[in-house]
Amino acid sequence: MKILITENKLENKLENIIKSSGITRTINLFGGFDNYCKVFKIEGPMDFLKSLPLMDVVQSEEKPDWSLFRYEKGKNMMVYDRKIETVYINYNEIWSVLSNKFELNYSETEKLTKEWLDEVYNLREVTPNKSTSFSERSWMRYTI
Protein backbone atom coordinates (compact mmCIF):
# COMPACT_ATOMS: atom_id res chain seq x y z
CA MET A 1 0.00 0.00 0.00
CA LYS A 2 1.39 3.40 -1.01
CA ILE A 3 0.96 6.38 1.25
CA LEU A 4 0.81 9.72 -0.49
CA ILE A 5 2.09 12.55 1.65
CA THR A 6 1.11 15.87 0.23
CA GLU A 7 3.07 19.02 0.96
CA ASN A 8 0.21 20.24 3.16
CA LYS A 9 0.20 17.02 5.21
CA LEU A 10 3.96 17.24 5.58
CA GLU A 11 3.72 20.84 6.81
CA ASN A 12 1.01 19.84 9.32
CA LYS A 13 3.15 16.96 10.60
CA LEU A 14 6.17 19.26 10.93
CA GLU A 15 4.07 21.80 12.81
CA ASN A 16 2.86 19.14 15.24
CA ILE A 17 6.39 17.81 15.80
CA ILE A 18 7.78 21.29 16.48
CA LYS A 19 4.93 22.12 18.85
CA SER A 20 5.35 18.93 20.87
CA SER A 21 9.12 18.39 20.70
CA GLY A 22 10.67 21.81 20.14
CA ILE A 23 12.65 23.16 17.25
CA THR A 24 16.10 21.80 18.02
CA ARG A 25 14.77 18.34 18.77
CA THR A 26 12.80 18.38 15.51
CA ILE A 27 15.96 19.30 13.62
CA ASN A 28 17.71 16.33 15.26
CA LEU A 29 14.81 14.03 14.36
CA PHE A 30 15.42 14.91 10.70
CA GLY A 31 19.06 13.88 10.98
CA GLY A 32 20.48 17.36 11.42
CA PHE A 33 20.05 20.86 10.19
CA ASP A 34 21.08 20.26 6.58
CA ASN A 35 18.51 17.48 6.14
CA TYR A 36 15.84 19.57 7.84
CA CYS A 37 16.49 22.47 5.45
CA LYS A 38 16.56 20.18 2.43
CA VAL A 39 13.26 18.50 3.26
CA PHE A 40 11.46 21.77 3.97
CA LYS A 41 13.19 23.84 1.28
CA ILE A 42 14.69 26.32 3.71
CA GLU A 43 17.24 28.40 1.85
CA GLY A 44 17.91 31.17 4.34
CA PRO A 45 17.33 32.36 7.87
CA MET A 46 14.03 34.12 7.11
CA ASP A 47 12.74 30.91 5.48
CA PHE A 48 13.61 29.14 8.72
CA LEU A 49 11.75 31.67 10.87
CA LYS A 50 8.71 31.68 8.60
CA SER A 51 8.62 27.88 8.68
CA LEU A 52 7.94 27.94 12.43
CA PRO A 53 4.31 27.43 13.41
CA LEU A 54 2.53 30.44 14.89
CA MET A 55 2.88 30.52 18.64
CA ASP A 56 0.07 31.00 21.11
CA VAL A 57 0.27 34.38 22.80
CA VAL A 58 -0.86 34.57 26.41
CA GLN A 59 -0.72 37.22 29.09
CA SER A 60 1.52 36.42 32.05
CA GLU A 61 -0.46 36.47 35.27
CA GLU A 62 2.70 37.07 37.32
CA LYS A 63 4.18 39.84 35.19
CA PRO A 64 1.48 42.20 33.86
CA ASP A 65 3.80 43.74 31.25
CA TRP A 66 4.71 40.38 29.73
CA SER A 67 3.16 38.51 26.84
CA LEU A 68 4.32 34.91 26.51
CA PHE A 69 4.78 33.20 23.14
CA ARG A 70 4.73 29.43 23.25
CA TYR A 71 3.52 26.17 21.78
CA GLU A 72 2.67 24.66 25.13
CA LYS A 73 2.45 25.85 28.72
CA GLY A 74 5.78 25.85 30.50
CA LYS A 75 7.84 26.13 27.32
CA ASN A 76 8.07 29.78 26.35
CA MET A 77 9.74 30.51 23.05
CA MET A 78 9.61 34.29 23.48
CA VAL A 79 8.66 36.81 26.12
CA TYR A 80 7.58 40.29 25.12
CA ASP A 81 8.15 42.89 27.83
CA ARG A 82 5.88 45.75 26.77
CA LYS A 83 7.29 48.09 29.42
CA ILE A 84 10.74 48.16 27.81
CA GLU A 85 9.66 47.16 24.26
CA THR A 86 11.93 44.12 24.24
CA VAL A 87 11.24 40.60 23.00
CA TYR A 88 13.42 37.97 24.64
CA ILE A 89 13.89 35.07 22.25
CA ASN A 90 14.66 31.58 23.51
CA TYR A 91 18.34 31.12 22.74
CA ASN A 92 18.37 27.32 22.52
CA GLU A 93 15.35 27.03 20.26
CA ILE A 94 15.56 30.01 17.90
CA TRP A 95 18.45 32.44 18.41
CA SER A 96 21.22 29.82 18.39
CA VAL A 97 19.90 28.29 15.15
CA LEU A 98 20.16 31.68 13.47
CA SER A 99 23.56 32.52 14.88
CA ASN A 100 25.17 29.07 14.64
CA LYS A 101 23.57 27.39 11.64
CA PHE A 102 23.20 30.48 9.46
CA GLU A 103 26.36 32.07 10.90
CA LEU A 104 24.71 35.39 11.67
CA ASN A 105 26.35 37.79 14.09
CA TYR A 106 24.38 39.41 16.90
CA SER A 107 23.29 42.51 14.96
CA GLU A 108 22.28 40.45 11.90
CA THR A 109 20.23 38.12 14.10
CA GLU A 110 18.65 41.08 15.87
CA LYS A 111 17.75 42.79 12.56
CA LEU A 112 16.32 39.60 11.07
CA THR A 113 14.22 38.70 14.12
CA LYS A 114 12.95 42.27 14.33
CA GLU A 115 11.71 42.02 10.74
CA TRP A 116 10.15 38.59 11.44
CA LEU A 117 8.41 39.83 14.62
CA ASP A 118 6.99 42.75 12.67
CA GLU A 119 5.77 40.64 9.74
CA VAL A 120 4.45 37.62 11.62
CA TYR A 121 3.38 38.96 15.04
CA ASN A 122 2.76 42.62 14.20
CA LEU A 123 5.30 43.72 16.84
CA ARG A 124 6.74 46.99 15.65
CA GLU A 125 9.50 49.04 17.19
CA VAL A 126 10.64 46.26 19.51
CA THR A 127 14.17 45.21 20.32
CA PRO A 128 14.83 41.49 19.99
CA ASN A 129 17.25 40.00 22.49
CA LYS A 130 18.39 36.48 23.23
CA SER A 131 17.01 35.03 26.43
CA THR A 132 20.31 34.25 28.10
CA SER A 133 19.61 37.23 30.38
CA PHE A 134 17.00 34.98 31.98
CA SER A 135 18.15 32.04 34.01
CA GLU A 136 16.45 28.85 32.87
CA ARG A 137 14.51 28.75 36.13
CA SER A 138 13.09 32.28 35.83
CA TRP A 139 12.38 31.80 32.13
CA MET A 140 10.22 28.80 32.94
CA ARG A 141 8.64 30.30 36.07
CA TYR A 142 6.67 33.04 34.33
CA THR A 143 4.52 30.68 32.34
CA ILE A 144 1.03 31.30 33.63
C-alpha positions as CSV (number, residue, x, y, z in Angstrom):
1,M,0.0,0.0,0.0
2,K,1.4,3.4,-1.0
3,I,1.0,6.4,1.3
4,L,0.8,9.7,-0.5
5,I,2.1,12.5,1.7
6,T,1.1,15.9,0.2
7,E,3.1,19.0,1.0
8,N,0.2,20.2,3.2
9,K,0.2,17.0,5.2
10,L,4.0,17.2,5.6
11,E,3.7,20.8,6.8
12,N,1.0,19.8,9.3
13,K,3.2,17.0,10.6
14,L,6.2,19.3,10.9
15,E,4.1,21.8,12.8
16,N,2.9,19.1,15.2
17,I,6.4,17.8,15.8
18,I,7.8,21.3,16.5
19,K,4.9,22.1,18.8
20,S,5.4,18.9,20.9
21,S,9.1,18.4,20.7
22,G,10.7,21.8,20.1
23,I,12.6,23.2,17.2
24,T,16.1,21.8,18.0
25,R,14.8,18.3,18.8
26,T,12.8,18.4,15.5
27,I,16.0,19.3,13.6
28,N,17.7,16.3,15.3
29,L,14.8,14.0,14.4
30,F,15.4,14.9,10.7
31,G,19.1,13.9,11.0
32,G,20.5,17.4,11.4
33,F,20.1,20.9,10.2
34,D,21.1,20.3,6.6
35,N,18.5,17.5,6.1
36,Y,15.8,19.6,7.8
37,C,16.5,22.5,5.4
38,K,16.6,20.2,2.4
39,V,13.3,18.5,3.3
40,F,11.5,21.8,4.0
41,K,13.2,23.8,1.3
42,I,14.7,26.3,3.7
43,E,17.2,28.4,1.8
44,G,17.9,31.2,4.3
45,P,17.3,32.4,7.9
46,M,14.0,34.1,7.1
47,D,12.7,30.9,5.5
48,F,13.6,29.1,8.7
49,L,11.7,31.7,10.9
50,K,8.7,31.7,8.6
51,S,8.6,27.9,8.7
52,L,7.9,27.9,12.4
53,P,4.3,27.4,13.4
54,L,2.5,30.4,14.9
55,M,2.9,30.5,18.6
56,D,0.1,31.0,21.1
57,V,0.3,34.4,22.8
58,V,-0.9,34.6,26.4
59,Q,-0.7,37.2,29.1
60,S,1.5,36.4,32.1
61,E,-0.5,36.5,35.3
62,E,2.7,37.1,37.3
63,K,4.2,39.8,35.2
64,P,1.5,42.2,33.9
65,D,3.8,43.7,31.2
66,W,4.7,40.4,29.7
67,S,3.2,38.5,26.8
68,L,4.3,34.9,26.5
69,F,4.8,33.2,23.1
70,R,4.7,29.4,23.3
71,Y,3.5,26.2,21.8
72,E,2.7,24.7,25.1
73,K,2.5,25.8,28.7
74,G,5.8,25.9,30.5
75,K,7.8,26.1,27.3
76,N,8.1,29.8,26.4
77,M,9.7,30.5,23.1
78,M,9.6,34.3,23.5
79,V,8.7,36.8,26.1
80,Y,7.6,40.3,25.1
81,D,8.1,42.9,27.8
82,R,5.9,45.7,26.8
83,K,7.3,48.1,29.4
84,I,10.7,48.2,27.8
85,E,9.7,47.2,24.3
86,T,11.9,44.1,24.2
87,V,11.2,40.6,23.0
88,Y,13.4,38.0,24.6
89,I,13.9,35.1,22.2
90,N,14.7,31.6,23.5
91,Y,18.3,31.1,22.7
92,N,18.4,27.3,22.5
93,E,15.3,27.0,20.3
94,I,15.6,30.0,17.9
95,W,18.4,32.4,18.4
96,S,21.2,29.8,18.4
97,V,19.9,28.3,15.2
98,L,20.2,31.7,13.5
99,S,23.6,32.5,14.9
100,N,25.2,29.1,14.6
101,K,23.6,27.4,11.6
102,F,23.2,30.5,9.5
103,E,26.4,32.1,10.9
104,L,24.7,35.4,11.7
105,N,26.4,37.8,14.1
106,Y,24.4,39.4,16.9
107,S,23.3,42.5,15.0
108,E,22.3,40.4,11.9
109,T,20.2,38.1,14.1
110,E,18.6,41.1,15.9
111,K,17.7,42.8,12.6
112,L,16.3,39.6,11.1
113,T,14.2,38.7,14.1
114,K,13.0,42.3,14.3
115,E,11.7,42.0,10.7
116,W,10.2,38.6,11.4
117,L,8.4,39.8,14.6
118,D,7.0,42.8,12.7
119,E,5.8,40.6,9.7
120,V,4.4,37.6,11.6
121,Y,3.4,39.0,15.0
122,N,2.8,42.6,14.2
123,L,5.3,43.7,16.8
124,R,6.7,47.0,15.7
125,E,9.5,49.0,17.2
126,V,10.6,46.3,19.5
127,T,14.2,45.2,20.3
128,P,14.8,41.5,20.0
129,N,17.3,40.0,22.5
130,K,18.4,36.5,23.2
131,S,17.0,35.0,26.4
132,T,20.3,34.3,28.1
133,S,19.6,37.2,30.4
134,F,17.0,35.0,32.0
135,S,18.1,32.0,34.0
136,E,16.4,28.8,32.9
137,R,14.5,28.7,36.1
138,S,13.1,32.3,35.8
139,W,12.4,31.8,32.1
140,M,10.2,28.8,32.9
141,R,8.6,30.3,36.1
142,Y,6.7,33.0,34.3
143,T,4.5,30.7,32.3
144,I,1.0,31.3,33.6
